[in-house]
Amino acid sequence: MFPGGETMAQFHARIIAAFRELERDYRGQTVVVTCHGGTIDGLLRHCLQTPSTGRFEVFTKNCSITELVRPRENIWRLLRYNDHAHLSQLAEPSTPSTN
């Protein structure tokens, strides 16, 4: 936490509030969210009903895909997590020459 910043619990509460708003406003529709890995961590903790802090650690790769579906009220299914296969065709970043 940065001085004067929000705690992890506050951060996750903010994420969950936004998530619930999406659920309400787009019920029955497909929604795509582009976000930071910490947001995915908060959503997974919410859907898996784990505490906002603790022993559950998530390491989400940049540009990966996580897919959640809601088959019925208050039930979430994790279909994909941290899928980054679409990045395999990209070349590794080159390091500038020191010559």
Secondary structure, 3 states (H helix, E strand, C coil): CCCCCCCHHHHHHHHHHHHHHHHHHCCCCCCCCCCCHHHHHHHHHHHCCCCCCCCCCCCCCCCCEEEEEEEECCEEEEEEEEECHHHCCCCCCCCCCCC
